[in-house]
Structure formats: C-alpha cells, structure tokens
Amino acid sequence: MYRRIRDLREDHDLTQKDMAKNLNCSQQVYSNYELGQRDIPTDILIKLAEFYSVSVDYILGLTDNPKRA
C-alpha cells in the first residue's frame, strides 16, 4: 500500500509537500504514510482514492485494477 501511494504521487509528478497540502497534513506526516511508519486513516485513504480516481482496494493492494467499481 505504501509503495502504491508513492508510485501514484510520482506518476502525477507531485511532491510529498503537494500531497500534504491537498490532504491538510504536514509533509512529515505524509512522508510517514509513504514509508509505512504511520497508519493511513480511513478518511485519508478515501481522499487519496478520490484524488487519483482509483479504488481504495487498489491503494490497499487488494486488486491490481486501479479502476473504481
């Protein structure tokens, strides 16, 4: 899951700072999400899925199909 959110961010040419601003958190908190040092809250998972137009299942690694159902 952590690798996926990093890959999605990089695929969209965004910095951690960009994503932190979008999610209303600090860059350090977002970095901890990507490194797996902090659990990603459900509301943040939903925001990430909406932002990238992918399913939460894709972010969680439950499917390799990024499309929402």
mmCIF file of the N, C-alpha and C atoms, coordinates in Angstrom:
data_MODEL
# 
_entry.id   MODEL 
# 
loop_
_atom_site.group_PDB 
_atom_site.id 
_atom_site.type_symbol 
_atom_site.label_atom_id 
_atom_site.label_alt_id 
_atom_site.label_comp_id 
_atom_site.label_asym_id 
_atom_site.label_entity_id 
_atom_site.label_seq_id 
_atom_site.pdbx_PDB_ins_code 
_atom_site.Cartn_x 
_atom_site.Cartn_y 
_atom_site.Cartn_z 
_atom_site.occupancy 
_atom_site.B_iso_or_equiv 
_atom_site.pdbx_formal_charge 
_atom_site.auth_seq_id 
_atom_site.auth_comp_id 
_atom_site.auth_asym_id 
_atom_site.auth_atom_id 
_atom_site.pdbx_PDB_model_num 
ATOM 1   N N  . MET A 1 1  ? 0.825   -1.188 0.000   1.00 0.00 ? 1  MET A N  1 
ATOM 2   C CA . MET A 1 1  ? 0.000   0.000  0.000   1.00 0.00 ? 1  MET A CA 1 
ATOM 3   C C  . MET A 1 1  ? 0.870   1.253  0.000   1.00 0.00 ? 1  MET A C  1 
ATOM 4   N N  . TYR A 1 2  ? 1.940   1.243  0.775   1.00 0.00 ? 2  TYR A N  1 
ATOM 5   C CA . TYR A 1 2  ? 2.773   2.436  0.894   1.00 0.00 ? 2  TYR A CA 1 
ATOM 6   C C  . TYR A 1 2  ? 3.491   2.726  -0.420  1.00 0.00 ? 2  TYR A C  1 
ATOM 7   N N  . ARG A 1 3  ? 3.942   1.669  -1.057  1.00 0.00 ? 3  ARG A N  1 
ATOM 8   C CA . ARG A 1 3  ? 4.597   1.823  -2.368  1.00 0.00 ? 3  ARG A CA 1 
ATOM 9   C C  . ARG A 1 3  ? 3.609   2.371  -3.391  1.00 0.00 ? 3  ARG A C  1 
ATOM 10  N N  . ARG A 1 4  ? 2.359   1.913  -3.302  1.00 0.00 ? 4  ARG A N  1 
ATOM 11  C CA . ARG A 1 4  ? 1.346   2.366  -4.258  1.00 0.00 ? 4  ARG A CA 1 
ATOM 12  C C  . ARG A 1 4  ? 1.094   3.861  -4.159  1.00 0.00 ? 4  ARG A C  1 
ATOM 13  N N  . ILE A 1 5  ? 0.988   4.385  -2.936  1.00 0.00 ? 5  ILE A N  1 
ATOM 14  C CA . ILE A 1 5  ? 0.697   5.823  -2.845  1.00 0.00 ? 5  ILE A CA 1 
ATOM 15  C C  . ILE A 1 5  ? 1.896   6.641  -3.313  1.00 0.00 ? 5  ILE A C  1 
ATOM 16  N N  . ARG A 1 6  ? 3.090   6.120  -3.109  1.00 0.00 ? 6  ARG A N  1 
ATOM 17  C CA . ARG A 1 6  ? 4.271   6.818  -3.622  1.00 0.00 ? 6  ARG A CA 1 
ATOM 18  C C  . ARG A 1 6  ? 4.286   6.782  -5.148  1.00 0.00 ? 6  ARG A C  1 
ATOM 19  N N  . ASP A 1 7  ? 4.023   5.612  -5.720  1.00 0.00 ? 7  ASP A N  1 
ATOM 20  C CA . ASP A 1 7  ? 4.001   5.482  -7.174  1.00 0.00 ? 7  ASP A CA 1 
ATOM 21  C C  . ASP A 1 7  ? 2.932   6.369  -7.800  1.00 0.00 ? 7  ASP A C  1 
ATOM 22  N N  . LEU A 1 8  ? 1.751   6.407  -7.200  1.00 0.00 ? 8  LEU A N  1 
ATOM 23  C CA . LEU A 1 8  ? 0.682   7.270  -7.717  1.00 0.00 ? 8  LEU A CA 1 
ATOM 24  C C  . LEU A 1 8  ? 1.115   8.735  -7.682  1.00 0.00 ? 8  LEU A C  1 
ATOM 25  N N  . ARG A 1 9  ? 1.700   9.142  -6.576  1.00 0.00 ? 9  ARG A N  1 
ATOM 26  C CA . ARG A 1 9  ? 2.152   10.533 -6.449  1.00 0.00 ? 9  ARG A CA 1 
ATOM 27  C C  . ARG A 1 9  ? 3.195   10.859 -7.504  1.00 0.00 ? 9  ARG A C  1 
ATOM 28  N N  . GLU A 1 10 ? 4.169   9.974  -7.663  1.00 0.00 ? 10 GLU A N  1 
ATOM 29  C CA . GLU A 1 10 ? 5.230   10.213 -8.638  1.00 0.00 ? 10 GLU A CA 1 
ATOM 30  C C  . GLU A 1 10 ? 4.699   10.187 -10.067 1.00 0.00 ? 10 GLU A C  1 
ATOM 31  N N  . ASP A 1 11 ? 3.748   9.302  -10.346 1.00 0.00 ? 11 ASP A N  1 
ATOM 32  C CA . ASP A 1 11 ? 3.143   9.237  -11.682 1.00 0.00 ? 11 ASP A CA 1 
ATOM 33  C C  . ASP A 1 11 ? 2.421   10.528 -12.034 1.00 0.00 ? 11 ASP A C  1 
ATOM 34  N N  . HIS A 1 12 ? 1.967   11.245 -11.027 1.00 0.00 ? 12 HIS A N  1 
ATOM 35  C CA . HIS A 1 12 ? 1.267   12.522 -11.242 1.00 0.00 ? 12 HIS A CA 1 
ATOM 36  C C  . HIS A 1 12 ? 2.204   13.723 -11.068 1.00 0.00 ? 12 HIS A C  1 
ATOM 37  N N  . ASP A 1 13 ? 3.493   13.446 -10.995 1.00 0.00 ? 13 ASP A N  1 
ATOM 38  C CA . ASP A 1 13 ? 4.525   14.499 -10.871 1.00 0.00 ? 13 ASP A CA 1 
ATOM 39  C C  . ASP A 1 13 ? 4.250   15.452 -9.706  1.00 0.00 ? 13 ASP A C  1 
ATOM 40  N N  . LEU A 1 14 ? 3.909   14.871 -8.569  1.00 0.00 ? 14 LEU A N  1 
ATOM 41  C CA . LEU A 1 14 ? 3.637   15.656 -7.367  1.00 0.00 ? 14 LEU A CA 1 
ATOM 42  C C  . LEU A 1 14 ? 4.702   15.389 -6.318  1.00 0.00 ? 14 LEU A C  1 
ATOM 43  N N  . THR A 1 15 ? 4.940   16.370 -5.475  1.00 0.00 ? 15 THR A N  1 
ATOM 44  C CA . THR A 1 15 ? 5.864   16.193 -4.363  1.00 0.00 ? 15 THR A CA 1 
ATOM 45  C C  . THR A 1 15 ? 5.077   15.758 -3.130  1.00 0.00 ? 15 THR A C  1 
ATOM 46  N N  . GLN A 1 16 ? 5.801   15.302 -2.131  1.00 0.00 ? 16 GLN A N  1 
ATOM 47  C CA . GLN A 1 16 ? 5.142   14.990 -0.861  1.00 0.00 ? 16 GLN A CA 1 
ATOM 48  C C  . GLN A 1 16 ? 4.498   16.241 -0.289  1.00 0.00 ? 16 GLN A C  1 
ATOM 49  N N  . LYS A 1 17 ? 5.139   17.364 -0.475  1.00 0.00 ? 17 LYS A N  1 
ATOM 50  C CA . LYS A 1 17 ? 4.596   18.627 0.021   1.00 0.00 ? 17 LYS A CA 1 
ATOM 51  C C  . LYS A 1 17 ? 3.271   18.955 -0.668  1.00 0.00 ? 17 LYS A C  1 
ATOM 52  N N  . ASP A 1 18 ? 3.189   18.698 -1.975  1.00 0.00 ? 18 ASP A N  1 
ATOM 53  C CA . ASP A 1 18 ? 1.940   18.920 -2.712  1.00 0.00 ? 18 ASP A CA 1 
ATOM 54  C C  . ASP A 1 18 ? 0.813   18.072 -2.128  1.00 0.00 ? 18 ASP A C  1 
ATOM 55  N N  . MET A 1 19 ? 1.115   16.801 -1.895  1.00 0.00 ? 19 MET A N  1 
ATOM 56  C CA . MET A 1 19 ? 0.080   15.902 -1.376  1.00 0.00 ? 19 MET A CA 1 
ATOM 57  C C  . MET A 1 19 ? -0.301  16.245 0.055   1.00 0.00 ? 19 MET A C  1 
ATOM 58  N N  . ALA A 1 20 ? 0.675   16.625 0.841   1.00 0.00 ? 20 ALA A N  1 
ATOM 59  C CA . ALA A 1 20 ? 0.391   17.012 2.225   1.00 0.00 ? 20 ALA A CA 1 
ATOM 60  C C  . ALA A 1 20 ? -0.566  18.206 2.245   1.00 0.00 ? 20 ALA A C  1 
ATOM 61  N N  . LYS A 1 21 ? -0.322  19.151 1.373   1.00 0.00 ? 21 LYS A N  1 
ATOM 62  C CA . LYS A 1 21 ? -1.202  20.328 1.300   1.00 0.00 ? 21 LYS A CA 1 
ATOM 63  C C  . LYS A 1 21 ? -2.611  19.910 0.900   1.00 0.00 ? 21 LYS A C  1 
ATOM 64  N N  . ASN A 1 22 ? -2.704  19.024 -0.083  1.00 0.00 ? 22 ASN A N  1 
ATOM 65  C CA . ASN A 1 22 ? -4.004  18.549 -0.546  1.00 0.00 ? 22 ASN A CA 1 
ATOM 66  C C  . ASN A 1 22 ? -4.755  17.805 0.553   1.00 0.00 ? 22 ASN A C  1 
ATOM 67  N N  . LEU A 1 23 ? -4.025  17.099 1.414   1.00 0.00 ? 23 LEU A N  1 
ATOM 68  C CA . LEU A 1 23 ? -4.639  16.286 2.468   1.00 0.00 ? 23 LEU A CA 1 
ATOM 69  C C  . LEU A 1 23 ? -4.720  17.026 3.809   1.00 0.00 ? 23 LEU A C  1 
ATOM 70  N N  . ASN A 1 24 ? -4.272  18.269 3.830   1.00 0.00 ? 24 ASN A N  1 
ATOM 71  C CA . ASN A 1 24 ? -4.276  19.072 5.060   1.00 0.00 ? 24 ASN A CA 1 
ATOM 72  C C  . ASN A 1 24 ? -3.483  18.425 6.190   1.00 0.00 ? 24 ASN A C  1 
ATOM 73  N N  . CYS A 1 25 ? -2.283  17.985 5.844   1.00 0.00 ? 25 CYS A N  1 
ATOM 74  C CA . CYS A 1 25 ? -1.381  17.447 6.863   1.00 0.00 ? 25 CYS A CA 1 
ATOM 75  C C  . CYS A 1 25 ? 0.019   17.976 6.565   1.00 0.00 ? 25 CYS A C  1 
ATOM 76  N N  . SER A 1 26 ? 0.954   17.696 7.425   1.00 0.00 ? 26 SER A N  1 
ATOM 77  C CA . SER A 1 26 ? 2.326   18.148 7.191   1.00 0.00 ? 26 SER A CA 1 
ATOM 78  C C  . SER A 1 26 ? 3.026   17.208 6.211   1.00 0.00 ? 26 SER A C  1 
ATOM 79  N N  . GLN A 1 27 ? 4.105   17.711 5.629   1.00 0.00 ? 27 GLN A N  1 
ATOM 80  C CA . GLN A 1 27 ? 4.891   16.880 4.724   1.00 0.00 ? 27 GLN A CA 1 
ATOM 81  C C  . GLN A 1 27 ? 5.469   15.689 5.472   1.00 0.00 ? 27 GLN A C  1 
ATOM 82  N N  . GLN A 1 28 ? 5.838   15.892 6.723   1.00 0.00 ? 28 GLN A N  1 
ATOM 83  C CA . GLN A 1 28 ? 6.406   14.802 7.528   1.00 0.00 ? 28 GLN A CA 1 
ATOM 84  C C  . GLN A 1 28 ? 5.378   13.696 7.760   1.00 0.00 ? 28 GLN A C  1 
ATOM 85  N N  . VAL A 1 29 ? 4.146   14.078 8.053   1.00 0.00 ? 29 VAL A N  1 
ATOM 86  C CA . VAL A 1 29 ? 3.084   13.078 8.248   1.00 0.00 ? 29 VAL A CA 1 
ATOM 87  C C  . VAL A 1 29 ? 2.875   12.295 6.962   1.00 0.00 ? 29 VAL A C  1 
ATOM 88  N N  . TYR A 1 30 ? 2.800   13.013 5.834   1.00 0.00 ? 30 TYR A N  1 
ATOM 89  C CA . TYR A 1 30 ? 2.609   12.320 4.559   1.00 0.00 ? 30 TYR A CA 1 
ATOM 90  C C  . TYR A 1 30 ? 3.787   11.396 4.255   1.00 0.00 ? 30 TYR A C  1 
ATOM 91  N N  . SER A 1 31 ? 4.995   11.862 4.524   1.00 0.00 ? 31 SER A N  1 
ATOM 92  C CA . SER A 1 31 ? 6.175   11.027 4.321   1.00 0.00 ? 31 SER A CA 1 
ATOM 93  C C  . SER A 1 31 ? 6.073   9.747  5.148   1.00 0.00 ? 31 SER A C  1 
ATOM 94  N N  . ASN A 1 32 ? 5.607   9.873  6.373   1.00 0.00 ? 32 ASN A N  1 
ATOM 95  C CA . ASN A 1 32 ? 5.438   8.697  7.234   1.00 0.00 ? 32 ASN A CA 1 
ATOM 96  C C  . ASN A 1 32 ? 4.410   7.722  6.661   1.00 0.00 ? 32 ASN A C  1 
ATOM 97  N N  . TYR A 1 33 ? 3.377   8.244  5.996   1.00 0.00 ? 33 TYR A N  1 
ATOM 98  C CA . TYR A 1 33 ? 2.415   7.360  5.318   1.00 0.00 ? 33 TYR A CA 1 
ATOM 99  C C  . TYR A 1 33 ? 3.124   6.550  4.241   1.00 0.00 ? 33 TYR A C  1 
ATOM 100 N N  . GLU A 1 34 ? 3.913   7.230  3.410   1.00 0.00 ? 34 GLU A N  1 
ATOM 101 C CA . GLU A 1 34 ? 4.597   6.540  2.314   1.00 0.00 ? 34 GLU A CA 1 
ATOM 102 C C  . GLU A 1 34 ? 5.631   5.548  2.812   1.00 0.00 ? 34 GLU A C  1 
ATOM 103 N N  . LEU A 1 35 ? 6.257   5.840  3.923   1.00 0.00 ? 35 LEU A N  1 
ATOM 104 C CA . LEU A 1 35 ? 7.274   4.946  4.469   1.00 0.00 ? 35 LEU A CA 1 
ATOM 105 C C  . LEU A 1 35 ? 6.694   3.811  5.311   1.00 0.00 ? 35 LEU A C  1 
ATOM 106 N N  . GLY A 1 36 ? 5.394   3.855  5.559   1.00 0.00 ? 36 GLY A N  1 
ATOM 107 C CA . GLY A 1 36 ? 4.762   2.825  6.377   1.00 0.00 ? 36 GLY A CA 1 
ATOM 108 C C  . GLY A 1 36 ? 5.042   2.991  7.853   1.00 0.00 ? 36 GLY A C  1 
ATOM 109 N N  . GLN A 1 37 ? 5.472   4.181  8.248   1.00 0.00 ? 37 GLN A N  1 
ATOM 110 C CA . GLN A 1 37 ? 5.768   4.435  9.655   1.00 0.00 ? 37 GLN A CA 1 
ATOM 111 C C  . GLN A 1 37 ? 4.552   4.957  10.409  1.00 0.00 ? 37 GLN A C  1 
ATOM 112 N N  . ARG A 1 38 ? 3.495   5.187  9.680   1.00 0.00 ? 38 ARG A N  1 
ATOM 113 C CA . ARG A 1 38 ? 2.266   5.695  10.289  1.00 0.00 ? 38 ARG A CA 1 
ATOM 114 C C  . ARG A 1 38 ? 1.099   5.080  9.534   1.00 0.00 ? 38 ARG A C  1 
ATOM 115 N N  . ASP A 1 39 ? 0.106   4.569  10.255  1.00 0.00 ? 39 ASP A N  1 
ATOM 116 C CA . ASP A 1 39 ? -1.081  4.025  9.605   1.00 0.00 ? 39 ASP A CA 1 
ATOM 117 C C  . ASP A 1 39 ? -1.840  5.141  8.907   1.00 0.00 ? 39 ASP A C  1 
ATOM 118 N N  . ILE A 1 40 ? -2.376  4.815  7.746   1.00 0.00 ? 40 ILE A N  1 
ATOM 119 C CA . ILE A 1 40 ? -3.132  5.807  6.982   1.00 0.00 ? 40 ILE A CA 1 
ATOM 120 C C  . ILE A 1 40 ? -4.588  5.730  7.431   1.00 0.00 ? 40 ILE A C  1 
ATOM 121 N N  . PRO A 1 41 ? -5.118  6.823  7.987   1.00 0.00 ? 41 PRO A N  1 
ATOM 122 C CA . PRO A 1 41 ? -6.513  6.818  8.435   1.00 0.00 ? 41 PRO A CA 1 
ATOM 123 C C  . PRO A 1 41 ? -7.475  6.590  7.261   1.00 0.00 ? 41 PRO A C  1 
ATOM 124 N N  . THR A 1 42 ? -8.621  6.023  7.558   1.00 0.00 ? 42 THR A N  1 
ATOM 125 C CA . THR A 1 42 ? -9.610  5.719  6.534   1.00 0.00 ? 42 THR A CA 1 
ATOM 126 C C  . THR A 1 42 ? -9.994  6.950  5.722   1.00 0.00 ? 42 THR A C  1 
ATOM 127 N N  . ASP A 1 43 ? -10.181 8.084  6.387   1.00 0.00 ? 43 ASP A N  1 
ATOM 128 C CA . ASP A 1 43 ? -10.585 9.282  5.640   1.00 0.00 ? 43 ASP A CA 1 
ATOM 129 C C  . ASP A 1 43 ? -9.488  9.731  4.665   1.00 0.00 ? 43 ASP A C  1 
ATOM 130 N N  . ILE A 1 44 ? -8.243  9.518  5.011   1.00 0.00 ? 44 ILE A N  1 
ATOM 131 C CA . ILE A 1 44 ? -7.133  9.867  4.115   1.00 0.00 ? 44 ILE A CA 1 
ATOM 132 C C  . ILE A 1 44 ? -7.085  8.888  2.938   1.00 0.00 ? 44 ILE A C  1 
ATOM 133 N N  . LEU A 1 45 ? -7.328  7.607  3.206   1.00 0.00 ? 45 LEU A N  1 
ATOM 134 C CA . LEU A 1 45 ? -7.386  6.621  2.116   1.00 0.00 ? 45 LEU A CA 1 
ATOM 135 C C  . LEU A 1 45 ? -8.458  7.002  1.105   1.00 0.00 ? 45 LEU A C  1 
ATOM 136 N N  . ILE A 1 46 ? -9.593  7.411  1.593   1.00 0.00 ? 46 ILE A N  1 
ATOM 137 C CA . ILE A 1 46 ? -10.696 7.804  0.710   1.00 0.00 ? 46 ILE A CA 1 
ATOM 138 C C  . ILE A 1 46 ? -10.311 9.045  -0.095  1.00 0.00 ? 46 ILE A C  1 
ATOM 139 N N  . LYS A 1 47 ? -9.699  10.024 0.561   1.00 0.00 ? 47 LYS A N  1 
ATOM 140 C CA . LYS A 1 47 ? -9.258  11.233 -0.159  1.00 0.00 ? 47 LYS A CA 1 
ATOM 141 C C  . LYS A 1 47 ? -8.234  10.893 -1.236  1.00 0.00 ? 47 LYS A C  1 
ATOM 142 N N  . LEU A 1 48 ? -7.303  10.004 -0.924  1.00 0.00 ? 48 LEU A N  1 
ATOM 143 C CA . LEU A 1 48 ? -6.302  9.597  -1.905  1.00 0.00 ? 48 LEU A CA 1 
ATOM 144 C C  . LEU A 1 48 ? -6.957  8.910  -3.100  1.00 0.00 ? 48 LEU A C  1 
ATOM 145 N N  . ALA A 1 49 ? -7.887  8.007  -2.823  1.00 0.00 ? 49 ALA A N  1 
ATOM 146 C CA . ALA A 1 49 ? -8.580  7.296  -3.897  1.00 0.00 ? 49 ALA A CA 1 
ATOM 147 C C  . ALA A 1 49 ? -9.357  8.268  -4.785  1.00 0.00 ? 49 ALA A C  1 
ATOM 148 N N  . GLU A 1 50 ? -10.029 9.219  -4.167  1.00 0.00 ? 50 GLU A N  1 
ATOM 149 C CA . GLU A 1 50 ? -10.779 10.212 -4.946  1.00 0.00 ? 50 GLU A CA 1 
ATOM 150 C C  . GLU A 1 50 ? -9.831  11.096 -5.746  1.00 0.00 ? 50 GLU A C  1 
ATOM 151 N N  . PHE A 1 51 ? -8.740  11.527 -5.126  1.00 0.00 ? 51 PHE A N  1 
ATOM 152 C CA . PHE A 1 51 ? -7.789  12.408 -5.794  1.00 0.00 ? 51 PHE A CA 1 
ATOM 153 C C  . PHE A 1 51 ? -7.203  11.750 -7.041  1.00 0.00 ? 51 PHE A C  1 
ATOM 154 N N  . TYR A 1 52 ? -6.818  10.489 -6.920  1.00 0.00 ? 52 TYR A N  1 
ATOM 155 C CA . TYR A 1 52 ? -6.178  9.782  -8.027  1.00 0.00 ? 52 TYR A CA 1 
ATOM 156 C C  . TYR A 1 52 ? -7.176  9.036  -8.922  1.00 0.00 ? 52 TYR A C  1 
ATOM 157 N N  . SER A 1 53 ? -8.461  9.081  -8.579  1.00 0.00 ? 53 SER A N  1 
ATOM 158 C CA . SER A 1 53 ? -9.517  8.374  -9.329  1.00 0.00 ? 53 SER A CA 1 
ATOM 159 C C  . SER A 1 53 ? -9.226  6.880  -9.431  1.00 0.00 ? 53 SER A C  1 
ATOM 160 N N  . VAL A 1 54 ? -8.870  6.311  -8.297  1.00 0.00 ? 54 VAL A N  1 
ATOM 161 C CA . VAL A 1 54 ? -8.658  4.864  -8.199  1.00 0.00 ? 54 VAL A CA 1 
ATOM 162 C C  . VAL A 1 54 ? -9.495  4.343  -7.034  1.00 0.00 ? 54 VAL A C  1 
ATOM 163 N N  . SER A 1 55 ? -9.592  3.032  -6.927  1.00 0.00 ? 55 SER A N  1 
ATOM 164 C CA . SER A 1 55 ? -10.349 2.455  -5.818  1.00 0.00 ? 55 SER A CA 1 
ATOM 165 C C  . SER A 1 55 ? -9.473  2.357  -4.571  1.00 0.00 ? 55 SER A C  1 
ATOM 166 N N  . VAL A 1 56 ? -10.118 2.355  -3.432  1.00 0.00 ? 56 VAL A N  1 
ATOM 167 C CA . VAL A 1 56 ? -9.401  2.141  -2.178  1.00 0.00 ? 56 VAL A CA 1 
ATOM 168 C C  . VAL A 1 56 ? -8.765  0.750  -2.198  1.00 0.00 ? 56 VAL A C  1 
ATOM 169 N N  . ASP A 1 57 ? -9.464  -0.222 -2.787  1.00 0.00 ? 57 ASP A N  1 
ATOM 170 C CA . ASP A 1 57 ? -8.910  -1.577 -2.897  1.00 0.00 ? 57 ASP A CA 1 
ATOM 171 C C  . ASP A 1 57 ? -7.581  -1.575 -3.652  1.00 0.00 ? 57 ASP A C  1 
ATOM 172 N N  . TYR A 1 58 ? -7.471  -0.730 -4.666  1.00 0.00 ? 58 TYR A N  1 
ATOM 173 C CA . TYR A 1 58 ? -6.212  -0.634 -5.412  1.00 0.00 ? 58 TYR A CA 1 
ATOM 174 C C  . TYR A 1 58 ? -5.107  -0.086 -4.517  1.00 0.00 ? 58 TYR A C  1 
ATOM 175 N N  . ILE A 1 59 ? -5.400  0.972  -3.783  1.00 0.00 ? 59 ILE A N  1 
ATOM 176 C CA . ILE A 1 59 ? -4.399  1.546  -2.884  1.00 0.00 ? 59 ILE A CA 1 
ATOM 177 C C  . ILE A 1 59 ? -3.973  0.523  -1.833  1.00 0.00 ? 59 ILE A C  1 
ATOM 178 N N  . LEU A 1 60 ? -4.932  -0.243 -1.329  1.00 0.00 ? 60 LEU A N  1 
ATOM 179 C CA . LEU A 1 60 ? -4.636  -1.236 -0.299  1.00 0.00 ? 60 LEU A CA 1 
ATOM 180 C C  . LEU A 1 60 ? -3.940  -2.480 -0.848  1.00 0.00 ? 60 LEU A C  1 
ATOM 181 N N  . GLY A 1 61 ? -3.863  -2.585 -2.171  1.00 0.00 ? 61 GLY A N  1 
ATOM 182 C CA . GLY A 1 61 ? -3.204  -3.740 -2.770  1.00 0.00 ? 61 GLY A CA 1 
ATOM 183 C C  . GLY A 1 61 ? -4.084  -4.967 -2.874  1.00 0.00 ? 61 GLY A C  1 
ATOM 184 N N  . LEU A 1 62 ? -5.394  -4.784 -2.733  1.00 0.00 ? 62 LEU A N  1 
ATOM 185 C CA . LEU A 1 62 ? -6.325  -5.909 -2.828  1.00 0.00 ? 62 LEU A CA 1 
ATOM 186 C C  . LEU A 1 62 ? -6.641  -6.264 -4.271  1.00 0.00 ? 62 LEU A C  1 
ATOM 187 N N  . THR A 1 63 ? -6.350  -5.343 -5.185  1.00 0.00 ? 63 THR A N  1 
ATOM 188 C CA . THR A 1 63 ? -6.542  -5.580 -6.603  1.00 0.00 ? 63 THR A CA 1 
ATOM 189 C C  . THR A 1 63 ? -5.455  -4.820 -7.358  1.00 0.00 ? 63 THR A C  1 
ATOM 190 N N  . ASP A 1 64 ? -5.141  -5.303 -8.547  1.00 0.00 ? 64 ASP A N  1 
ATOM 191 C CA . ASP A 1 64 ? -4.189  -4.607 -9.397  1.00 0.00 ? 64 ASP A CA 1 
ATOM 192 C C  . ASP A 1 64 ? -4.909  -3.739 -10.421 1.00 0.00 ? 64 ASP A C  1 
ATOM 193 N N  . ASN A 1 65 ? -6.242  -3.761 -10.372 1.00 0.00 ? 65 ASN A N  1 
ATOM 194 C CA . ASN A 1 65 ? -7.054  -2.949 -11.277 1.00 0.00 ? 65 ASN A CA 1 
ATOM 195 C C  . ASN A 1 65 ? -7.329  -1.611 -10.586 1.00 0.00 ? 65 ASN A C  1 
ATOM 196 N N  . PRO A 1 66 ? -6.758  -0.516 -11.098 1.00 0.00 ? 66 PRO A N  1 
ATOM 197 C CA . PRO A 1 66 ? -6.926  0.773  -10.424 1.00 0.00 ? 66 PRO A CA 1 
ATOM 198 C C  . PRO A 1 66 ? -8.309  1.393  -10.561 1.00 0.00 ? 66 PRO A C  1 
ATOM 199 N N  . LYS A 1 67 ? -9.120  0.886  -11.465 1.00 0.00 ? 67 LYS A N  1 
ATOM 200 C CA . LYS A 1 67 ? -10.440 1.493  -11.727 1.00 0.00 ? 67 LYS A CA 1 
ATOM 201 C C  . LYS A 1 67 ? -11.391 1.257  -10.578 1.00 0.00 ? 67 LYS A C  1 
ATOM 202 N N  . ARG A 1 68 ? -12.188 2.277  -10.331 1.00 0.00 ? 68 ARG A N  1 
ATOM 203 C CA . ARG A 1 68 ? -13.235 2.142  -9.315  1.00 0.00 ? 68 ARG A CA 1 
ATOM 204 C C  . ARG A 1 68 ? -14.350 1.265  -9.842  1.00 0.00 ? 68 ARG A C  1 
ATOM 205 N N  . ALA A 1 69 ? -15.032 0.595  -8.936  1.00 0.00 ? 69 ALA A N  1 
ATOM 206 C CA . ALA A 1 69 ? -16.137 -0.294 -9.326  1.00 0.00 ? 69 ALA A CA 1 
ATOM 207 C C  . ALA A 1 69 ? -17.334 0.511  -9.776  1.00 0.00 ? 69 ALA A C  1 
# 
